[in-house]
Amino acid sequence: MNRKASQSRKGVLPTEREELLEAMLVEKPELRFTPRGDPDPRLVRLVEFLARQAAREFFEKESKRQGSRGS
């Protein structure tokens, strides 16, 4: 099995994984949560990444559930 196939089965596409790793680079200042205003773009990217992953997993589960009902 190739690397791309094994990563996509886990729900993380290679480009998304690279984006996440880039967002977690240590050489940048510590992430700070601000109550209002301009949020840290790395934090926004992390939330977007996690939301896409959760949506993908939910869609897969619902598709399987709908498929089992239709059989």
C-alpha positions in Angstrom: 0.0 0.0 0.0 1.4 3.4 -0.9 1.7 6.3 1.6 -1.0 8.4 0.1 -3.6 5.6 0.3 -2.7 4.8 3.9 -3.0 8.5 4.9 -6.3 9.1 3.2 -7.7 6.1 5.0 -7.0 7.7 8.3 -9.0 10.8 7.2 -6.0 13.1 6.8 -5.0 14.2 3.4 -1.3 14.7 2.8 -1.7 18.5 2.1 -3.8 18.9 5.3 -1.2 17.1 7.3 1.5 19.4 6.0 -0.6 22.4 6.8 -1.2 21.2 10.3 2.5 20.5 10.9 3.4 23.9 9.5 0.9 25.6 11.9 2.6 23.8 14.8 6.1 25.0 14.1 7.9 25.8 17.4 10.0 28.6 16.0 6.9 30.9 16.0 5.7 32.6 19.2 3.3 30.8 21.4 -0.4 30.7 20.4 -2.5 33.1 22.3 -6.2 33.0 22.7 -7.7 36.5 22.5 -11.3 37.0 23.7 -12.1 39.5 20.9 -10.3 40.8 17.8 -7.7 39.3 15.7 -7.3 35.5 16.5 -4.0 33.8 15.8 -4.2 32.5 12.2 -2.5 29.2 13.2 -5.3 28.6 15.7 -7.9 29.4 13.0 -6.2 26.9 10.6 -6.2 24.2 13.3 -9.9 24.7 14.0 -10.7 24.5 10.3 -8.6 21.4 9.9 -10.3 19.7 12.9 -13.7 20.7 11.6 -13.1 19.2 8.1 -11.8 16.0 9.7 -14.9 15.7 12.0 -17.2 16.5 9.1 -15.5 13.8 6.9 -15.8 11.2 9.6 -19.4 12.1 10.3 -20.3 11.9 6.6 -18.6 8.4 6.3 -20.6 7.1 9.4 -23.9 8.5 8.1 -23.2 7.1 4.6 -22.6 3.6 6.1 -25.7 3.9 8.3 -27.9 5.0 5.4 -26.4 2.2 3.2 -27.2 -0.5 5.8 -30.8 0.7 6.1 -31.3 0.6 2.3 -30.2 -3.0 1.9 
